[in-house]
Amino acid sequence: MVSLEYPSKPRPGDRVAVVSPSAGLPALFPHVYELGLRRLRDEFGLEPVEYPTTRVMGADPRERARDLTAAFADPSITAVLATVGGDDLITVTPYLDDDVLRANPKPYFGYSDNTNVLNHLYRLGIVAYHGGSVLVHLGRPGSPHPLTFGSLRAALFTSDWYELTPAREWGDRPNPWTEPETLAHEPEMLPGEGWRWQGPQRVVRGRTWGGNLEILHWLLATDRVPTSDELAGSVLIVETSEEMPGAQEVFRIVRNMGERGLLAAFPAIVVGRPKAWDFGKPLSVPERSAWGEAQREAITRALAPYNPDAVVVFDVDLGHTDPQLIIPYGGEIRVDALTHRIAVRY
């Protein structure tokens, strides 16, 4: 297993970097972004520090990598938060200065396309954090979600074990950022039905690895993932994005991980609740339920030949749905199939 270390945590009043290593969406939706910055100051007591490409769409990958490296190099910066995801961070990570990152480990928060950075830091031996987008979560319309903010606060400021809680209500239909007036209204929420467990009744404790499933497929294609030996005994975390890959595509991606020899390395797998609504694919509530069931079946079917005895937990709120629980990436997790509880060490 890769040797990983937790970086030191910020304290209220500290300066934290706010970067856009993927899409520079703060340039297009400043009203959402400014709300996120305001909550970062007011709710968490942190002082955001922007970089030259934070509010720039289409910035050169080398410039984005320069900003991210500079955030780690600055001794006054105590954590680094990504504004949002995107689809081309895979072109940025090759330009990062790994010597600087290794010498100045800091908590990094991001998900979706930021899986590229999380995996990169993992391979450098640095624990990072899957979740906590400045636009999506800090800039949530209406009010902050208490599960998201409770988890984010614990991940930012503590180093203790934290028990995750199933959401009593959840949503995957966001308010349109193109209409600033919708920031005043809570997004649509649906009743929570708890997590879904399958596999043997046992307790698994290990380090996490994984992230957004589509990005993991790209990383597999470019051979930028750890080996099965390095991942042995780890807990896989996976979730799918607003691009909503179909059940057959999800099956093929997971099957490819099995053919690579990776699936057998994981005694437990934690699967995020799938996002099943998007502006270009506005499914009804029954259709969204069927979408989730099809994805669960696809993952179960793909696992069967490679790791039929894994503990699997579905519909954990860790991905592109609301709320979002922060998961330490490369950090410790305890998956208890006896009591149906999950805890992480921040």
Secondary structure as GFF3:
##gff-version 3
##sequence-region A 1 346
A	DSSP	beta_strand	15	19	.	.	.	ID=ss1
A	DSSP	three_ten_helix	25	27	.	.	.	ID=ss2
A	DSSP	alpha_helix	30	42	.	.	.	ID=ss3
A	DSSP	beta_strand	47	50	.	.	.	ID=ss4
A	DSSP	alpha_helix	61	73	.	.	.	ID=ss5
A	DSSP	beta_strand	77	82	.	.	.	ID=ss6
A	DSSP	three_ten_helix	89	91	.	.	.	ID=ss7
A	DSSP	three_ten_helix	93	95	.	.	.	ID=ss8
A	DSSP	alpha_helix	98	103	.	.	.	ID=ss9
A	DSSP	beta_strand	108	110	.	.	.	ID=ss10
A	DSSP	three_ten_helix	112	114	.	.	.	ID=ss11
A	DSSP	alpha_helix	115	123	.	.	.	ID=ss12
A	DSSP	beta_strand	128	130	.	.	.	ID=ss13
A	DSSP	pi_helix	134	138	.	.	.	ID=ss14
A	DSSP	alpha_helix	146	157	.	.	.	ID=ss15
A	DSSP	beta_strand	161	163	.	.	.	ID=ss16
A	DSSP	beta_strand	169	170	.	.	.	ID=ss17
A	DSSP	three_ten_helix	180	184	.	.	.	ID=ss18
A	DSSP	beta_strand	190	191	.	.	.	ID=ss19
A	DSSP	beta_strand	196	198	.	.	.	ID=ss20
A	DSSP	beta_strand	203	212	.	.	.	ID=ss21
A	DSSP	alpha_helix	213	221	.	.	.	ID=ss22
A	DSSP	alpha_helix	228	231	.	.	.	ID=ss23
A	DSSP	beta_strand	235	239	.	.	.	ID=ss24
A	DSSP	alpha_helix	247	259	.	.	.	ID=ss25
A	DSSP	three_ten_helix	263	265	.	.	.	ID=ss26
A	DSSP	beta_strand	268	272	.	.	.	ID=ss27
A	DSSP	alpha_helix	285	303	.	.	.	ID=ss28
A	DSSP	beta_strand	311	316	.	.	.	ID=ss29
A	DSSP	beta_strand	327	329	.	.	.	ID=ss30
A	DSSP	beta_strand	332	336	.	.	.	ID=ss31
A	DSSP	beta_strand	341	345	.	.	.	ID=ss32
###
